[in-house]
Amino acid sequence: MPITHLELSERRSIVDIDAESWDIRLDQDDFYLTSRWLGLVEDNVQTPVRYAVLADGERIEAGLPTVIADINSPWVLGRPDGILEEARRAGQRLPEALSAQHLDSVRLLPSLVCGGRHMGPTRVAGSRDTEQIRELLGWALQHAASANVASISFPFVDEGDAELRRVLDDRGYHGHLSAEYAILDLPVGGWDAYLASLPGKRRRRVLADARQLQASDVTSRLVPLSECNLPELGRLEAQLMSKYGVDWSSQQTVVALESAIRRFGDGVSVVLSEIRGTLVGFVVLHRWRDSWYTRQAGFSYDVPEHPPLYFETMYYRPIREAEGLGVKRIFFGSGSEEAKQSRGCILSRQYQYIKLLAN
């Protein structure tokens, strides 16, 4: 039954939505649903973006961003076919409807990807209300039919999003584990308090890294993204992507980071790690309220390996800088779960939900 006091409308761009009214509905961990991030997504995708918005007059109550993923979408690790293939490789036990080996990009794509185009929590923006979620999923089904897609997907639904998961189950979506999302809550007191929060074995490991770094020629610093050499960052990210079998060019990184500078300005920073002045590692940090979200990263494979370099870039330097800047939490995303847990992160399971449509 429609929600009578709310009007459902479709928007073709985030610029058609009042940013303040949209963002104020978001939770602390909803950076990837913010108006600025969705604008960045629009800058970089080549397929149609649509938003469903539920509003009471001028006041937005809930929304659902969507983008169509096709075989040419370069973000393979966020596409339903890529996520499903990773689950198969990991030997994951899949629902019967998703276990067929022929269920690949030909059967899944194009797909209407809902809840944001990113490697982070996928959800309805601004609402955990069951009726509002049902209304927005009904719109998604109609939009999918008109767009002639093969499936609808929610790539990374958090295990704690009980209402959304319940509605997806009721609407015939099939779910499977897609990621484990790492978050680090920082204690008050900076680096020393962080060390004290770690169990003994992990604390000793971090202290050993710190000693190695102090004795090495590795240095790190936090700078605004706008001050960075973007082609150099692109070169390092392309090396990292290549290591994991992802076809990625340095220019793709440059384009994405140029968009980030335009959209976020001083809200995006970078940790740069160097050896005698040569850039060997970086990670991009987006600020949302009192949290950092790690995004692009890259490391050089042209220099001898320094074991603590990765941890200095990804963890230690951000942790050392956080308290002075009022950052209380760092969202490290998915992948490398063991390394993240060893540095104090907690993991939250995420699930991909897919609804197969008749072609």
Buried (B, 14 or more C-beta within 10 A) or exposed (E): EEBEEBEBBEBEEBEEBBBEBBBEBBEEBBBBBBBBBBBBBBBBBEBEBBBBBBBEEEEBBBBBBBBBBBEEBBBBBBBBBBBBBBBBEEEBEBEEEBBEEEBBBEEBBBBBBBBBBBBBBBBBBBBBBBBBBBBBBBBBBEBBEEBEBBBBBBBBBBBBBEBBBEBBEEBEBBBBBBBBBBBBEBBEEBBEEBBEBBEEEBBEBBEEBBEBBEEBEBBBEBEEBBEBEBEBBBBBBBBBBEEEEBEBBBEBBBBBBBBBBEBBEEBBBBBBBBBEEEBBBBBBBBBBBEBBBBBBBBBBEEEEEBEBBBBBBBBBBBBBBBBEEEBBBBBBBBBBBEBBBBBBBEBBBBBBBBBBBEE
